[in-house]
C-alpha cells in the first residue's frame, strides 16, 4: 500500500510489486539476504560491536548489564530491522518475520510508558535531551522509519504501535519548538521517520512534527556548520559540515516538500545539490572529503564536506552512510521532479561508493571509501582499518548498506499519470497497477551493468507510456520496439517515453553504449590534475596492485589518452565482474628516498598490460595499493 | 662585536664586515633602503594600517588618541626598526640613525616604570597577561631583538637600556614559571629576543629567561597544537600548528641550544626539520599549507602546517612571516652544524617564497604566497587580496621581509677555526678577522642567480680554508684556483674546503651548473601528481597568464619531459630577470561548464612557445593567473 505524495511527480510502487530475478542486483539482493543480514545479526549479538541488540533486552528488563556500544546503537539496530523488512517484502521468509517479531517485542518492552525510547539514556545516569550528541532523535527517527517499512511490508502493526507512541511523544516534546532543543538532533533521521510515519498513518501531526524538525534547525544561535544548524536550511546555499547529517537533513526536507510543496525548501535543496554535484562530489558519487577540518564559516567539522573542489583521494573520507545518504537524497529529488540527472547520481553511488563498503562475500565492511590507497604504508584515518572489518567501533555503515541493497528493488520503477518510469536496469519483474488502476507487468532482462542491452517485455495489454531512463553518459543509446527502431528522440540524460497500446509480449530493447570513458576532473580539483578516471557504463574502475607484477609500482602506470581498453567478463573473479584490459605505459620511477622533491627520474617508457577492476570490488584480495585517478599521458 | 655561541660550529661575522657590491642582492638591498623602508614608514604613519608608530606616541603621552591596529602592532614597528638598523650597519646613513633615535626616545617614554611595554595593553582597559592572544611577549621579544641589533650596529645603548628593562621585567615575571602563563606567548619572538639580549649584554639571566620560555611551553594542560604548546618541544616529533609561531619557537630553541648545548633540544629540532622538509614544505620553501584546518591531534589550527604531504597549490597559505621564519631557523641550524642542507633550504626561501612577498618596486606586499592563482576568479583566503597591497589589516609580513633583506649580508659568510665559510653567492666584499685574529678580505663577483659563475678574489695573505657551499642541486660544480682545477672533491650538498696559503690576488672560481631542472614531487603529494615544477639554480619558475596569448588558458599548457628551456636575461623585465623560453604543448580544452567531471576533451596538441618567469616576480603586471606546477607529458 503505497501512499502518493502530492508534490512528487513520480509515485513509488509497492514494495512487493518488484523483485529481482537475475543478474547484478539479484545477486546482491541474495547476498544481502543470505550473508549480509545474518552476518550482521551475529555482529550485533557480539558485545564488542558498537551496535548491539542486547541494550534492548536490558532496557526491557529481560537481561542484566550495562549499555554497550555507541549512543547510536539503537538506530543502527533499527536500520538492520528495516533491511530485514525489505528483504521480507520479497522473500516472505517466515524466519525473518519471526526474528523481527521477537526483536519488536523486546523493543516494545524497552519503551518507556510515555513513548520515549533510547537505551543509551535509559540505561545510564544521563537525563533525556541534555546533548544532541546523545543521538536520541537519530535513534527514534530510525525506529519510525523501520516500523513504517515493517507495517508496509507485513501489514502487522506491532512495530507501528511502538512508532506511533514515539511519534506522539516527540510531537508533545517538540510542538512548542523549545529553543533549548533547537539544535537537536545530530543526524536527523527523525525528519524522514516522521514523514514515513505520516505516510503510513495519515496522521497529519507527524507531518507537522517533521516540519518542526526542519524549521527548528538554525532557528536559535549557537548552531554549527558541522550539524547544518548554523544557517537555516531555507537560507543555505552550500553543502557544509557532516556529510551524513547533511544528507539526512536534505532527505527529510525533500520528504516534507513532497507532502507540503513548500517552494523555498525545494529551492534550497536544488542550490545545495548544485554545490555538491559541481564542486564537492567524488567521481564515485562519494561525498564528505574530510575526516576533520574547518568549514568556510570557521566551524570545526568532521566527517564532512570540504571546501569547493577540495577532493583529496587518499584521505577521501566518503563515509558509507553519507554516500548512501546521497543516493537516498537523489532518489527523493528524482521522485519530486522526474529529472534524470538525479537518477544519474543515485546510480553512480549505488554501483560505486555504496557497494565499495561491503566485501564481495558480504561479511565485512568499510566505513570510509577513499579513492587511493597506499597499502600497508597508508596513513589511516582514525575511523577505518586497513581492510574491511566485521565488527567495529562505529557500526552505522553496515546496516545502511544492508537496507540500501534490500530496498533497491523499490527504486527501479516509478509511476506517473503518463505511465511507468524505468529508473534502473537489472533483471526483474514488475507487477503493479498504473495510477488509473489498470494492471501492468514488465519483465526486464539484462546483464547490465556488464552489458548495455536491456530487454523489457510487456506482459499486459495496456495503453501507457513506458519511460526509459537514458543515463547522461549514454550518448548514442538506441531503443527498439518489437525489433524496429522506436519513433522517439533518444537523448542522453533524460527519460525517453514510448507511448502506445502495448500488447502482450511486446518487447522493448534498449541499447546503452558501453564504451570505456576516460574522465577528467575540473582543473580546480588539484588532486586529480592531469589524471584520468575510467568508467564503463555506471561502473568506476580502479587499478589495484594485485593486478600488477610485483616489480611494478602502481604509481608508475600512466594511461595514454587513446588507450584501448577491452572489457572481459570474468565470472570467477570477485563475484563475477567485467574487467578492462589494455596496454598502458609504465614509466619507471626510481625509489623515493627521504626527499620531497627531486629531478624527474623517468627517462623511458615501456608498454605494460593492465587490468582494471570495478572500484567497488577492490580490497577483496588482501592488503593492496589502489588508485582511481591515474596519471594521464597524451602522446 | 660578534659574540660566539659555544655550541655553534660556525660563527657569525660582524654586521659591518660584509657589504653587497653589485648584482641581485645588492639591488634588493638598495630597494630595501630606498623603497621598502621609506614606504613602510609611510604605511606605519597611516592610521588605517594595522601597525602604526602612533601608539608609542600616545603611550608616551606625546599625542592623544586610542590604540590603533592589531595587538602585535608594536612588534611590527620594532621589526621595522630592526630592518633600519641593519641597513644602517652598511650605509651609515645619518638620517636613519636620527629616525631610529627619535622613535627609540618615544618608545622609552612609552615604557612603564617597571619595564613593561605593550601599547595594546597600556592604552586599553585590558590588564597585563590576561590572554596570550594579546601578543605581549611577541612585542617585547621583537623589542629585545631590535635593540640588540641596534646596539651591535650603532654602539649606542639608548635602545638597549629599554630592552634591558624589558628583559629584567620579564625575568621577574617568569622566573617562577607561573603555570597560568604556561602557554604565553603566542608567537614566541621572546625566546630569540632574550638570547639576543644575552648575547649583547653577557647577562646570563636573559639566557635563563629564554630557557624558561622554551620549557614552559607545553608544561601545563590546556595547550594546543596551534601554538605548539600541547606537546613540550623536547618531546615533539612533528611540525604542527601555526607556521610562524612554530618557526619562531624553533629559532628560539636553536638559539638556546647554541648557548647551552642541550642535546635533546637539538634532537627535537632535527626531527621536526625532517618532518618539514620531507613532508610539509612547498617547492618554493614556503611552509604553512593551510589557512584553517585541524591538527593530527584534533586541535583547530590556522595559518598552519597541514597533514603530511598535504600541499595544495591554489590555497597554499605560506604566510610570508612563516617562510622567512623557515629561513631564519635554517640559518641557525646551519650555524650550529655547518651542514649545507640547511643552507639549501635557507637559500630556497630567500629567492622564492620570501621574495614573492614584495613587489618589484618594493612598495607592496603579499601576506600569503600560493603556488597557483586563478586571477579574478580566485577564491580568496580571507587574509589576502588579489594583488599586493601597501597597507593592510595585518602588517606583520612587510617588516619581516624588510629585515630579512636588510640583514642578509650577515648570512653570506661564517667563520670557524678552519677558515671562512661561503654560504651565499652575490657580489660583495668581506673584510673581517679570522678566529685567530688574522685579517681576511674576500671580493666576491658574480651574476648569480642568473649565472653560475662566481669569482672570489682573496685580498689578504693568509693561511686558512675557504669553504664554498655547493648547493644540493649543483651536481657537476667545478672549482678552480688561479685558473687551475682545485685539488678537491666537489660534492653537491656539501661545503668544499680549499685550504692553502693564500696570496694577495688569488682567485677562486666556482662554476655552478645552471641547467634547467624539471622537478617532480613525492607521489603522495596529490596536488602535484603528474605535474612538474621548474627550477634553474635556486630560482623556482612559474607560468603567468600575461606571458601567454589571450586565447590560451594557463591550464592548457603541458610541459614535455624533455623540454628544452633556454634562459634569457631581460634587464627591462621585472627589475631584471632571467626568463626561460621554450616550446611546450598546448592541449586545447573545451570550456568547462557547470560540471565537475567529463570525458577528456583534448584530442590534439599544438606546439606553443612559453616564457617562464621567476616565481618571486609574479603578480607585478596586473591581476593574472599563475601556476608553479604544470602538467607533465612524457611523449
Interface residues (C-beta under 8 A of the other chain):
Chain A: X274 X277 X278 X279 X281 X283 X292 X293 X294 X298 X300 X302 X307 X308 X310 X312 X313 X314 X315 X372 X374 X379 X517 X518 X519 X520 X521 X522 X523 X524 X525 X526 X527 X529 X530 X531 X532 X533 X555 X558 X561 X585 X587 X589 X592 X594 X595 X596 X597 X598 X599 X600 X601 X602 X605 X629 X631 X632 X633 X634 X635
Chain B: X274 X277 X278 X279 X281 X283 X292 X293 X294 X298 X300 X302 X307 X308 X310 X312 X313 X314 X315 X372 X374 X379 X517 X518 X519 X520 X521 X522 X523 X524 X525 X526 X527 X529 X530 X531 X532 X533 X555 X558 X561 X585 X587 X589 X592 X594 X595 X596 X597 X598 X599 X600 X601 X602 X605 X629 X631 X632 X633 X634 X635
